[in-house]
Amino acid sequence: MAVNAEAPADRIRRLFATALFRYDGRVLEFRAGAADVDAFKALLATLKRVDTDTWLSAMPFSVVKTPDRATTIRQMLRGVPLPPGFEQDDIKGSQLTKDRYQLGAAVAGTVACQWFKRWAEARSENDRAEEREAIVAMATARGWPVLHEMEKQGGYPDVLYEFAAAMPKASGTGARWRATSTPGSAATAWA
């Protein structure tokens, strides 16, 4: 169990905790705020096993359910320039039950990482046309509707905007980027 018991001194101290556990071949995550560890454990004790349909019907509206996933991803990709060869199946973790923000991060992150990879390969091969194509595509990131939707809920779009803005400023042919394939992450860094 991960525990974050930090709070501003002028606020009532509250524990924010996450419990991860294995069940039936899956890893489950439970997050909650509680007064203390005992209160968190009491919340854990109230969990009960239910069938998939019951579980999904209890999810908040923001969760994208399996029957809606492909359509939602297609909608999220509207207004986003796709790299040549991009396939919806390339989106890591897209088959998992996620809220719109996390699915949006997976969608935008996969597209961005593919553009970053093409950009880095073009730089190493001194292919200025392909390098420019990637820079131009990523320069549109501030206009991607999926990122605009996500801006209200978190900082992921800002990080992607920063990486996109850095692309044309990179100097030297030896500069390259390393993209990791963490689901839902465009964890890209200078290497």
C-alpha atoms as a printed R data frame, in Angstrom:
    type eleno elety resid chain resno       x       y       z
1   ATOM     1    CA   MET     A     1   0.000   0.000   0.000
2   ATOM     2    CA   ALA     A     2   1.341   3.425  -0.981
3   ATOM     3    CA   VAL     A     3   0.663   6.163   1.524
4   ATOM     4    CA   ASN     A     4   0.792   9.924   1.077
5   ATOM     5    CA   ALA     A     5  -0.097  11.570   4.354
6   ATOM     6    CA   GLU     A     6   1.140  15.044   3.450
7   ATOM     7    CA   ALA     A     7  -1.245  17.968   3.726
8   ATOM     8    CA   PRO     A     8  -0.895  21.709   4.289
9   ATOM     9    CA   ALA     A     9  -0.622  22.533   7.987
10  ATOM    10    CA   ASP     A    10  -3.810  24.625   7.905
11  ATOM    11    CA   ARG     A    11  -5.886  21.684   6.666
12  ATOM    12    CA   ILE     A    12  -7.147  18.637   8.449
13  ATOM    13    CA   ARG     A    13  -4.610  15.889   7.968
14  ATOM    14    CA   ARG     A    14  -5.938  13.262   5.566
15  ATOM    15    CA   LEU     A    15  -4.383  10.089   4.258
16  ATOM    16    CA   PHE     A    16  -4.459   9.396   0.518
17  ATOM    17    CA   ALA     A    17  -3.599   5.780  -0.151
18  ATOM    18    CA   THR     A    18  -3.496   3.252  -2.949
19  ATOM    19    CA   ALA     A    19  -3.735  -0.505  -2.505
20  ATOM    20    CA   LEU     A    20  -2.652  -2.836  -5.298
21  ATOM    21    CA   PHE     A    21  -3.511  -6.498  -5.175
22  ATOM    22    CA   ARG     A    22  -3.763  -9.500  -7.464
23  ATOM    23    CA   TYR     A    23  -7.061 -11.183  -8.061
24  ATOM    24    CA   ASP     A    24  -7.925 -13.826 -10.632
25  ATOM    25    CA   GLY     A    25  -4.853 -13.095 -12.762
26  ATOM    26    CA   ARG     A    26  -5.370  -9.320 -12.709
27  ATOM    27    CA   VAL     A    27  -3.853  -6.475 -10.748
28  ATOM    28    CA   LEU     A    28  -6.489  -4.343  -9.079
29  ATOM    29    CA   GLU     A    29  -6.002  -0.837  -7.722
30  ATOM    30    CA   PHE     A    30  -8.002   0.827  -4.974
31  ATOM    31    CA   ARG     A    31  -7.469   4.525  -4.194
32  ATOM    32    CA   ALA     A    32  -9.151   6.466  -1.445
33  ATOM    33    CA   GLY     A    33  -8.766   9.269   1.034
34  ATOM    34    CA   ALA     A    34  -9.234   8.394   4.683
35  ATOM    35    CA   ALA     A    35  -8.545   9.842   8.109
36  ATOM    36    CA   ASP     A    36  -5.812   7.274   8.796
37  ATOM    37    CA   VAL     A    37  -4.522   3.808   7.855
38  ATOM    38    CA   ASP     A    38  -7.165   2.038   9.943
39  ATOM    39    CA   ALA     A    39  -9.949   3.983   8.200
40  ATOM    40    CA   PHE     A    40  -8.411   3.073   4.827
41  ATOM    41    CA   LYS     A    41  -8.295  -0.598   5.835
42  ATOM    42    CA   ALA     A    42 -11.946  -0.358   6.875
43  ATOM    43    CA   LEU     A    43 -12.776   0.956   3.395
44  ATOM    44    CA   LEU     A    44 -10.842  -1.930   1.859
45  ATOM    45    CA   ALA     A    45 -12.872  -4.363   3.946
46  ATOM    46    CA   THR     A    46 -16.089  -3.075   2.359
47  ATOM    47    CA   LEU     A    47 -15.023  -4.177  -1.113
48  ATOM    48    CA   LYS     A    48 -16.931  -7.123  -2.492
49  ATOM    49    CA   ARG     A    49 -16.621  -9.229  -5.614
50  ATOM    50    CA   VAL     A    50 -19.173  -8.542  -8.341
51  ATOM    51    CA   ASP     A    51 -19.608  -9.602 -11.950
52  ATOM    52    CA   THR     A    52 -18.128  -7.528 -14.763
53  ATOM    53    CA   ASP     A    53 -21.394  -5.874 -15.793
54  ATOM    54    CA   THR     A    54 -22.125  -4.773 -12.225
55  ATOM    55    CA   TRP     A    55 -18.604  -3.394 -11.865
56  ATOM    56    CA   LEU     A    56 -18.775  -1.501 -15.160
57  ATOM    57    CA   SER     A    57 -22.197  -0.048 -14.354
58  ATOM    58    CA   ALA     A    58 -20.769   1.350 -11.112
59  ATOM    59    CA   MET     A    59 -18.000   3.230 -12.961
60  ATOM    60    CA   PRO     A    60 -18.273   6.991 -13.276
61  ATOM    61    CA   PHE     A    61 -19.425   8.517 -16.565
62  ATOM    62    CA   SER     A    62 -15.812   9.377 -17.458
63  ATOM    63    CA   VAL     A    63 -14.885   5.692 -17.835
64  ATOM    64    CA   VAL     A    64 -14.820   4.488 -21.436
65  ATOM    65    CA   LYS     A    65 -16.448   1.074 -21.556
66  ATOM    66    CA   THR     A    66 -15.412  -1.719 -23.917
67  ATOM    67    CA   PRO     A    67 -18.291  -1.349 -26.423
68  ATOM    68    CA   ASP     A    68 -17.528   2.387 -26.739
69  ATOM    69    CA   ARG     A    69 -13.727   2.177 -26.834
70  ATOM    70    CA   ALA     A    70 -13.059   1.959 -30.605
71  ATOM    71    CA   THR     A    71 -15.496   4.771 -31.382
72  ATOM    72    CA   THR     A    72 -14.069   6.932 -28.583
73  ATOM    73    CA   ILE     A    73 -10.521   6.401 -29.841
74  ATOM    74    CA   ARG     A    74 -11.558   7.323 -33.400
75  ATOM    75    CA   GLN     A    75 -13.173  10.493 -32.020
76  ATOM    76    CA   MET     A    76 -10.025  11.310 -30.023
77  ATOM    77    CA   LEU     A    77  -7.933  10.942 -33.178
78  ATOM    78    CA   ARG     A    78 -10.016  13.526 -35.070
79  ATOM    79    CA   GLY     A    79  -7.947  16.615 -35.777
80  ATOM    80    CA   VAL     A    80  -4.688  14.793 -34.991
81  ATOM    81    CA   PRO     A    81  -2.194  14.279 -37.839
82  ATOM    82    CA   LEU     A    82  -1.267  10.607 -37.859
83  ATOM    83    CA   PRO     A    83   2.192   9.335 -38.774
84  ATOM    84    CA   PRO     A    84   2.387   7.133 -41.868
85  ATOM    85    CA   GLY     A    85   1.561   3.555 -40.944
86  ATOM    86    CA   PHE     A    86  -0.255   4.489 -37.712
87  ATOM    87    CA   GLU     A    87  -2.808   1.898 -36.617
88  ATOM    88    CA   GLN     A    88  -5.323   2.222 -33.810
89  ATOM    89    CA   ASP     A    89  -3.958  -1.074 -32.455
90  ATOM    90    CA   ASP     A    90  -0.622   0.698 -31.830
91  ATOM    91    CA   ILE     A    91  -2.161   2.478 -28.826
92  ATOM    92    CA   LYS     A    92  -0.680   0.836 -25.760
93  ATOM    93    CA   GLY     A    93  -3.173  -0.133 -23.088
94  ATOM    94    CA   SER     A    94  -6.155   0.950 -25.188
95  ATOM    95    CA   GLN     A    95  -7.902  -2.348 -24.453
96  ATOM    96    CA   LEU     A    96  -7.925  -1.612 -20.701
97  ATOM    97    CA   THR     A    97 -10.815   0.016 -18.870
98  ATOM    98    CA   LYS     A    98  -9.770   3.646 -18.409
99  ATOM    99    CA   ASP     A    99 -11.293   7.029 -17.868
100 ATOM   100    CA   ARG     A   100 -11.279   9.483 -20.783
101 ATOM   101    CA   TYR     A   101  -8.209  11.325 -19.492
102 ATOM   102    CA   GLN     A   102  -6.040   8.192 -19.271
103 ATOM   103    CA   LEU     A   103  -7.295   6.888 -22.614
104 ATOM   104    CA   GLY     A   104  -6.649  10.320 -24.137
105 ATOM   105    CA   ALA     A   105  -3.089  10.228 -22.774
106 ATOM   106    CA   ALA     A   106  -2.603   6.804 -24.355
107 ATOM   107    CA   VAL     A   107  -3.995   8.004 -27.691
108 ATOM   108    CA   ALA     A   108  -2.120  11.329 -27.854
109 ATOM   109    CA   GLY     A   109   1.011   9.779 -26.375
110 ATOM   110    CA   THR     A   110   1.150   7.001 -28.932
111 ATOM   111    CA   VAL     A   111   0.726   9.422 -31.827
112 ATOM   112    CA   ALA     A   112   3.315  11.816 -30.369
113 ATOM   113    CA   CYS     A   113   5.828   9.060 -29.642
114 ATOM   114    CA   GLN     A   114   5.549   7.791 -33.209
115 ATOM   115    CA   TRP     A   115   6.169  11.310 -34.525
116 ATOM   116    CA   PHE     A   116   9.103  11.744 -32.111
117 ATOM   117    CA   LYS     A   117  10.556   8.431 -33.284
118 ATOM   118    CA   ARG     A   118  10.214   9.393 -36.965
119 ATOM   119    CA   TRP     A   119  11.800  12.762 -36.177
120 ATOM   120    CA   ALA     A   120  14.760  11.180 -34.370
121 ATOM   121    CA   GLU     A   121  15.313   8.618 -37.133
122 ATOM   122    CA   ALA     A   122  15.128  11.335 -39.788
123 ATOM   123    CA   ARG     A   123  17.708  13.404 -37.905
124 ATOM   124    CA   SER     A   124  20.076  10.479 -37.611
125 ATOM   125    CA   GLU     A   125  19.667   9.733 -41.348
126 ATOM   126    CA   ASN     A   126  19.923  13.434 -42.243
127 ATOM   127    CA   ASP     A   127  16.494  13.250 -43.929
128 ATOM   128    CA   ARG     A   128  15.416  16.890 -43.613
129 ATOM   129    CA   ALA     A   129  12.057  16.382 -45.367
130 ATOM   130    CA   GLU     A   130  10.957  13.665 -42.951
131 ATOM   131    CA   GLU     A   131  12.344  15.615 -39.997
132 ATOM   132    CA   ARG     A   132  10.328  18.656 -41.088
133 ATOM   133    CA   GLU     A   133   7.179  16.538 -41.563
134 ATOM   134    CA   ALA     A   134   7.389  15.375 -37.930
135 ATOM   135    CA   ILE     A   135   8.071  18.889 -36.634
136 ATOM   136    CA   VAL     A   136   5.119  20.308 -38.576
137 ATOM   137    CA   ALA     A   137   2.814  17.517 -37.368
138 ATOM   138    CA   MET     A   138   3.800  17.998 -33.729
139 ATOM   139    CA   ALA     A   139   3.527  21.794 -34.050
140 ATOM   140    CA   THR     A   140  -0.240  21.203 -34.378
141 ATOM   141    CA   ALA     A   141  -0.439  19.540 -30.936
142 ATOM   142    CA   ARG     A   142  -1.840  22.691 -29.311
143 ATOM   143    CA   GLY     A   143  -4.813  22.306 -31.642
144 ATOM   144    CA   TRP     A   144  -5.541  18.633 -30.962
145 ATOM   145    CA   PRO     A   145  -9.089  18.423 -29.547
146 ATOM   146    CA   VAL     A   146  -8.196  15.462 -27.319
147 ATOM   147    CA   LEU     A   147  -5.488  17.524 -25.602
148 ATOM   148    CA   HIS     A   148  -7.829  20.503 -25.165
149 ATOM   149    CA   GLU     A   149 -10.280  18.213 -23.384
150 ATOM   150    CA   MET     A   150  -7.485  16.895 -21.146
151 ATOM   151    CA   GLU     A   151  -6.155  20.362 -20.202
152 ATOM   152    CA   LYS     A   152  -9.046  20.778 -17.757
153 ATOM   153    CA   GLN     A   153  -8.017  17.705 -15.774
154 ATOM   154    CA   GLY     A   154  -4.251  17.491 -15.723
155 ATOM   155    CA   GLY     A   155  -0.833  18.510 -16.957
156 ATOM   156    CA   TYR     A   156  -0.183  15.839 -19.584
157 ATOM   157    CA   PRO     A   157  -0.911  18.149 -22.548
158 ATOM   158    CA   ASP     A   158   1.558  20.768 -21.262
159 ATOM   159    CA   VAL     A   159   4.381  18.238 -21.223
160 ATOM   160    CA   LEU     A   160   3.569  17.138 -24.761
161 ATOM   161    CA   TYR     A   161   3.447  20.794 -25.899
162 ATOM   162    CA   GLU     A   162   6.899  21.379 -24.403
163 ATOM   163    CA   PHE     A   163   8.426  18.406 -26.217
164 ATOM   164    CA   ALA     A   164   6.815  19.453 -29.499
165 ATOM   165    CA   ALA     A   165   8.148  23.006 -29.090
166 ATOM   166    CA   ALA     A   166  11.658  21.661 -28.444
167 ATOM   167    CA   MET     A   167  11.822  19.660 -31.678
168 ATOM   168    CA   PRO     A   168  12.831  22.477 -34.059
169 ATOM   169    CA   LYS     A   169  15.286  23.880 -31.502
170 ATOM   170    CA   ALA     A   170  17.340  20.690 -31.223
171 ATOM   171    CA   SER     A   171  20.873  21.268 -32.400
172 ATOM   172    CA   GLY     A   172  23.424  18.978 -33.970
173 ATOM   173    CA   THR     A   173  22.830  15.749 -35.791
174 ATOM   174    CA   GLY     A   174  23.924  13.786 -32.730
175 ATOM   175    CA   ALA     A   175  20.932  14.941 -30.674
176 ATOM   176    CA   ARG     A   176  18.351  12.229 -30.357
177 ATOM   177    CA   TRP     A   177  15.360  11.366 -28.226
178 ATOM   178    CA   ARG     A   178  14.470   8.199 -26.434
179 ATOM   179    CA   ALA     A   179  10.800   7.293 -26.304
180 ATOM   180    CA   THR     A   180   9.557   4.788 -23.768
181 ATOM   181    CA   SER     A   181   6.436   2.786 -24.357
182 ATOM   182    CA   THR     A   182   4.870   3.104 -20.926
183 ATOM   183    CA   PRO     A   183   1.105   2.762 -21.442
184 ATOM   184    CA   GLY     A   184  -0.534   6.124 -21.359
185 ATOM   185    CA   SER     A   185   2.735   7.967 -21.282
186 ATOM   186    CA   ALA     A   186   4.730  10.019 -23.713
187 ATOM   187    CA   ALA     A   187   7.708   9.755 -21.402
188 ATOM   188    CA   THR     A   188  10.180  11.073 -23.902
189 ATOM   189    CA   ALA     A   189  13.515  12.532 -22.926
190 ATOM   190    CA   TRP     A   190  16.739  13.736 -24.383
191 ATOM   191    CA   ALA     A   191  19.230  10.903 -24.601
